[in-house]
Structures are given as C-alpha cells and as structure tokens.
Amino acid sequence: MRVAFVGLGVMGFPMAGHLAKASHEVAVFNRTPAKAERWAGTYAGRAAASVAEAARDAEIVFLCVGNDEDVRGVVKQALPVMAPGGAIVDHTTTSAKVAREMAALAQQSGRSFVDAPVSGGQAGAEAGQLTIMCGAEPAAYERAEPVMTAYAKASRLMGPPGAGQLTKMVNQICIAGLVQGLAEAMHFAKRAGLDPLEVAAAISKGAAQSWQMDNRWTTMAENRFDFGFAVDWMRKDLGLVLDEAAANGARLDVTALVDGYYAEVQAMGGNRWDTSSLVARLEK
C-alpha cells in the first residue's frame, strides 16, 4: 500500500521501518528533517518536506506524535490530500475526546480514523512486537489491521472511536500501581538485607511474576534508569487518565498517588528516566 508515517521518535522510527520492510511504499515526515533523512537512508522509503507531501495520495497515514494538539495539526493537513476513502491511524497516546473529534472530521471528508495507541515501548517497536488497542468503525479497523501486523504481535478492536485510548488508559493505570509495588518491594528487600536478585529468583515464578518484574527488577536493583519509557511521558499519560476519571467518576486513588510520586522523581532530575525510577525516590 501507499502509506505515510508522521513522527519518527523512538517508537515511530522503527515502526515506519517495519512498514518499509513489509514492502509498503512509505513516505515519512518528522519536524526535525534530519531524522526523516536518516530514516530514508536506513530503509527503503522517502523523506517528505511536509505532512501534506508525505500524505499525498496515501491510502493510510500513520502518526505517532506528541499530544492532542499535534494530532489535530497532522490530521488537518493530511485529510485534504490523502487518497479518497483512506484511513488515518493514530498511534499517539491522547485523550479519547480528540480521537472522537478526529474520527468525525475524517468522516466528513469520506475517510476514516483509527485511534490505535500501543504498548510495548521502544523495545517492542524495534522488535515489531507491539500490542495495539484500537477504537474505530469495524470497516476502518479491518482496513488497517493487516498493515499494522508489520510491527504488532497483537491488535484488537475495542469499540468505536475513543475506545482505543480508553483502553490505553487502563493499561497505564495497571502499570503505575504495579511499578510502585515493585519499587516498594525492592526497597524493602534491600533494607531487610536480602540480595534483590536472589529475591527475584525466588518469587518471579509465582503469583508476583509480571512483565515489569521480568524486565525491570534487575535494572532497578542496579539503579539504572537511562532507558525505556520516560517519566515525562508517563506523567502525560496519567494526566489524561486522571482527567478522564474526573469526567466519568472513576476513583483512582493509587493512580493519583503514583502520579505525585513521579512528580517527585521529576524534581530529582529524572524527567527522562525510565518509569521504574520510582524506586529512586524511596532511596534518595
């Protein structure tokens, strides 16, 4: 297919690369032109000078940008020039409100919009093993899903536009509480004089096991946080979660606490540390 990819950060760069490896005709755009040129020098595709140039005649326009306003800007530039009947697939984590807005806007022009936030982080993007939660009309999802398999190990239609973003919020709620639990467990183990790696070996095959334990326990024990999903990004996501909870009446006591703990990590200079750095505030 003729596709465009807008936003070549740590996620978008490899995701667009997987599309090129799957033999799609890919045009890319990034606000920093050097990144787009570097991508075009790495994969079989071309760098465009603008969103409109990348999106022109594209059957699907993918984006992975920063926030709601970024999404609005890209969609408004892409819709008038992309192929009739085409789809926009947004991998940005945003509010459900903007997903619904963009779906309505796309429908007015005879095109469709899929909100498709992802889970799996940079490692998942590079390995082509992301999990994708989608909100869309069924026909739009069915059009996009086979193309997304280039970088997804699993994708699921969760409901109408906005449902993908709401599901991603559930994902972040789970992660926030789990990482805080791991941080406290690590802190306790050290204070108790236990070897953290031996502790993990003892408990990681039982009910305490999780992806976070398997992938972050060792680096937490070593106080290494210069990788992974940044605290700044997590706070952006939790802000979306807490705004949505204020609107729908959900009680998120632990999530609100953990968001405050991440603010403490930011105050320590950990804005770009991995989210597992919650343990650092306990040991400062």
C-alpha positions in Angstrom: 0.0 0.0 0.0 1.0 3.6 -0.3 1.4 4.8 3.3 2.8 7.8 5.2 4.3 7.9 8.7 4.4 11.1 10.6 6.6 11.3 13.8 9.9 9.4 13.9 10.7 9.3 17.6 11.9 6.2 19.4 8.7 4.5 18.5 7.8 5.9 15.1 11.3 5.4 13.5 11.3 1.6 13.8 7.6 1.2 13.2 7.9 3.0 9.9 10.9 0.8 9.2 8.8 -2.3 9.6 6.3 -1.0 7.1 9.0 -0.5 4.6 10.4 -4.0 5.3 6.9 -5.3 4.6 7.2 -3.8 1.1 4.7 -0.9 1.6 5.6 2.3 -0.3 6.4 4.6 2.6 6.9 8.3 2.8 7.9 9.8 6.2 7.8 13.2 7.8 9.4 14.5 11.0 9.6 18.0 12.4 13.3 17.6 12.6 14.2 17.0 8.9 17.5 15.2 9.8 15.5 12.4 11.4 13.5 11.8 8.2 16.6 11.9 6.1 18.3 9.4 8.4 15.2 7.1 8.2 15.3 7.3 4.4 18.9 6.4 4.4 18.2 3.4 6.6 15.1 2.0 5.0 13.5 1.8 1.5 11.3 4.9 1.5 11.4 8.6 1.1 11.6 11.7 3.3 9.0 14.4 2.7 9.3 18.1 3.4 5.9 18.4 5.0 2.9 16.4 6.3 1.0 17.2 3.2 3.8 15.9 0.9 4.1 12.7 2.9 0.3 12.1 3.0 -0.4 13.0 -0.7 -2.3 10.0 -2.2 -1.5 7.8 0.8 -4.1 5.0 1.4 -3.2 5.0 5.1 -1.5 7.8 7.1 0.1 6.7 10.4 1.1 9.1 13.1 3.0 8.8 16.4 3.4 12.3 17.7 3.3 14.1 21.0 -0.1 15.2 22.2 -3.7 16.2 21.3 -2.7 19.4 19.5 0.0 17.6 17.4 -2.6 15.1 16.3 -5.1 17.8 15.4 -2.4 19.6 13.3 -1.3 16.5 11.4 -4.9 15.3 10.7 -6.0 18.6 9.3 -3.0 18.7 7.0 -3.3 15.1 5.8 -7.1 14.7 5.2 -7.3 17.0 2.2 -4.5 15.3 0.2 -4.7 11.6 1.1 -6.4 9.1 -1.1 -10.2 9.1 -1.2 -11.5 6.5 1.2 -8.2 6.3 3.0 -7.7 5.9 6.8 -5.6 7.8 9.4 -4.2 5.5 12.1 -3.0 7.4 15.2 -0.6 5.6 17.4 -0.2 8.6 19.7 -1.4 8.3 23.3 -4.1 11.1 23.5 -7.4 11.9 25.1 -10.4 9.9 24.0 -12.0 13.3 23.2 -9.6 14.2 20.4 -9.9 10.7 18.9 -13.7 11.2 18.6 -13.1 14.7 17.2 -10.7 13.4 14.5 -13.0 10.5 13.6 -15.9 12.9 13.0 -13.6 15.2 10.9 -12.3 12.3 8.8 -15.9 11.0 8.2 -16.9 14.4 6.9 -14.2 14.1 4.1 -15.2 10.5 3.3 -12.2 9.0 5.1 -11.8 7.2 8.4 -9.8 7.5 11.6 -8.5 4.7 13.9 -7.2 5.6 17.4 -4.5 3.0 17.9 -2.3 3.6 21.0 0.4 1.0 21.6 2.0 -0.8 24.5 5.4 -2.4 24.4 7.8 0.5 24.5 10.9 1.1 22.4 12.0 -2.5 22.6 8.6 -3.7 21.3 8.6 -1.2 18.4 12.1 -2.2 17.4 11.2 -5.9 17.5 7.9 -5.5 15.8 6.1 -6.9 18.9 3.7 -4.1 20.0 0.3 -4.6 21.4 -2.3 -2.2 19.8 -5.6 -1.2 21.3 -7.9 0.3 18.6 -11.1 2.4 18.5 -12.8 2.7 15.1 -15.6 1.7 13.0 -15.2 -2.0 12.1 -14.6 -1.4 8.4 -11.8 1.1 9.2 -10.1 -1.3 11.6 -10.3 -4.2 9.1 -8.5 -2.0 6.5 -5.7 -1.0 8.9 -5.2 -4.2 10.9 -3.4 -6.3 8.2 -0.9 -3.4 7.7 -0.3 -2.9 11.4 0.8 -6.6 11.6 4.2 -5.3 10.3 5.0 -4.2 13.9 2.3 -5.7 16.1 2.2 -9.0 17.9 -1.4 -8.4 18.8 -4.1 -5.8 17.9 -7.8 -5.7 19.0 -10.8 -3.5 18.2 -12.1 -2.3 21.5 -15.1 -0.3 20.3 -15.9 2.9 18.5 -13.5 5.9 18.1 -12.0 6.7 21.5 -12.2 3.2 22.8 -8.6 2.5 22.0 -7.4 5.5 24.0 -9.6 4.5 27.0 -8.1 1.0 26.9 -4.6 2.5 26.9 -5.6 4.5 30.0 -6.5 1.2 31.7 -3.1 -0.1 30.7 -1.3 2.8 32.2 -3.3 2.5 35.5 -2.2 -1.1 35.8 1.4 -0.2 35.1 1.5 2.7 37.5 0.4 0.7 40.5 2.5 -2.3 39.6 5.7 -0.3 39.2 5.1 1.4 42.6 4.6 -2.1 44.2 7.9 -3.3 42.7 9.7 -0.2 43.8 8.5 -0.7 47.4 9.3 -4.4 47.2 12.8 -3.6 46.0 13.3 -1.0 48.7 12.1 -3.4 51.4 14.3 -6.2 50.2 17.4 -4.0 50.4 16.5 -2.7 53.8 16.0 -6.3 55.0 19.5 -7.2 53.9 18.3 -9.6 51.2 20.0 -10.0 47.8 17.5 -8.5 45.3 18.5 -10.8 42.5 18.0 -13.9 44.8 14.6 -12.5 45.8 13.6 -12.2 42.2 14.7 -15.8 41.5 12.6 -17.0 44.4 9.4 -15.1 43.7 9.3 -14.5 39.9 7.9 -17.9 39.1 4.9 -17.4 41.4 2.0 -15.1 41.8 4.2 -12.0 41.9 5.5 -12.5 38.4 4.9 -9.8 35.8 6.4 -8.3 32.7 7.7 -5.4 34.8 9.4 -7.8 37.2 11.0 -9.8 34.4 12.3 -6.7 32.6 12.9 -4.1 35.2 13.8 -5.8 38.5 17.5 -6.2 37.7 17.9 -2.6 36.4 16.1 -1.3 39.5 18.5 -3.2 41.7 21.4 -1.6 39.9 19.8 1.9 39.9 19.9 2.1 36.1 17.2 4.2 34.6 18.7 5.7 31.4 16.4 3.9 29.0 12.8 2.9 28.4 9.6 4.8 28.9 10.4 8.2 30.3 8.8 9.6 33.4 7.7 12.8 31.5 5.7 10.6 29.1 4.2 8.6 31.9 3.0 11.8 33.6 1.5 13.0 30.4 -0.4 9.7 30.1 -1.5 9.7 33.8 -2.7 13.3 33.3 -5.0 12.0 30.6 -6.2 9.2 32.8 -7.0 11.5 35.8 -8.8 13.9 33.5 -10.9 11.1 32.1 -11.6 9.8 35.7 -12.7 13.2 36.8 -15.2 13.2 33.9 -16.6 9.6 34.4 -16.5 9.5 38.2 -13.9 6.7 38.5 -12.0 6.6 41.8 -8.3 6.2 41.1 -6.7 6.7 44.5 -3.5 4.8 43.8 -3.0 6.2 40.4 -3.2 9.8 41.7 -0.7 8.9 44.4 1.7 7.4 41.9 1.4 10.4 39.6 2.5 12.5 42.6 5.4 10.2 43.2 6.5 10.6 39.6 6.4 14.4 40.1 8.9 13.8 42.9 11.2 11.9 40.5 10.9 14.8 38.1 12.0 17.2 40.9 15.1 14.9 41.4 16.0 15.5 37.7 14.6 12.2 36.5 12.4 13.5 33.7 13.9 11.2 31.1 14.5 8.3 33.4 12.6 5.0 32.9 9.3 4.7 34.8 10.9 2.1 37.1 12.8 5.0 38.7 10.1 5.2 41.3 12.5 3.2 43.4 14.9 6.1 43.4 12.6 8.4 45.4 12.5 5.7 48.1 16.3 5.5 48.3 17.3 9.2 47.9 
